[in-house]
């Protein structure tokens, strides 16, 4: 926790630097330990924003144990991340936030509760 998945139809390859930046961004905003932040970037996906599969878009899913009122900050910064790294248009970056109960999250074989 937190877990971030970014799907995009951009052909720009994900890099280690992008992953590190995303981890630092999310950990900083949510004030969570970096070692518990997991980021996955899937590029070159067949996606369409409306009826135009040519436009660069991104779909971002964020799961965390609580957000501390920081969802607006995450939405802004993750949208900027998709714009900067993949060339997505801001209006074509969709996001979903899921709040996970600590009893349903595990690391190193142990739940977070």
N, C-alpha and C positions, 0 to 999 in steps of 0.2 A: 504494500500500500504506500503510496498511490500507484495505480497502474494506468498507463496512457498508451492508447493505440491510435496511430495516425495512418489512415488510408488515403492515398492520393492517386490521381491518374497522371501525375507529373512523371516524366522519365528521368528526372534528376535523382541520381542515386543517393541513398542515405549514407552518411559518413559517421565515423566515430565522434567527430567534433559536434555534429548535429545531435547525436544521442546525449553527449555530455552536456551540451547547452540546454537541451530539454529537461534533463534530470535536474540541473542546477536551477532552472527557471521554476519548475514545479516545487522542488524542495524549498526554495527560497520563499515563494508566495505562501505555501501552506505551512511553513515552519516545521517540516518533517525531515527526519534523517535521510540523507542521500542514499544510504545503503538499502533503504526500503523502497525507493522509487524505481519502477521498472518501466522502460519506454520501448515501444515497438513501432517501427516505421515500415509501412508497406507501400512501396511506390509502384508505378506502372500498372496499377489496377484498372480494370475495365469499370469506369464510373461515368456517370452523366449528371450534370447539374441542370435539371430541367430536360429539355429535349436536345441539348447541344453537348455531345460527348467530346467535343474538341476543347472546350473551355477547361482550364485547369481548376480543379476543385479539391477539397479535402473534407474528410469526415473524421472527426476526432472524438474518441470516447475516453472519458476520464472516470476512474473509479477510485474512491478513497474512503477511509474511515473518517468521516467528517470533513468539513470545508472551512469552518470558522468564519463564515461570511465572505469568503474570498472567491466565490464563483465568478463574480463580475471581473475581477482582476485576472483570473485564469483565462476566462473567455477572451479578453482583450489580448493578453500576451501570447496565448497559443494561436490565435488568429494571426497576429503579427509574425509569429514563427512560420506559419504556413505560407504567408505572403512572401516573406523574405527568402525562405529556402526553396520553395517549390513554385513560386510565381502564381499562386492562387489569387483569385480576386476575393476580397474580404467578404462580399455578399455570397460567395460560393463556398465558404468554410462553415460547415455545420458541426455542431458539438452537442454531446450528450454527457451529462454528469450523473453518476450513480453513487449514492451514499451506501457504503457497505457496513453491516454490523461487524464489530470486531470478532465476534464468535464465528463468522463465516470467512475469515481471512487468516491464512497461515504463512509463516516463513520458517525455514529450517525445521520443518516438521511439527511446529507448535502454533496454535492459534494465537491471535493477538489479544484475546480477552483473558 
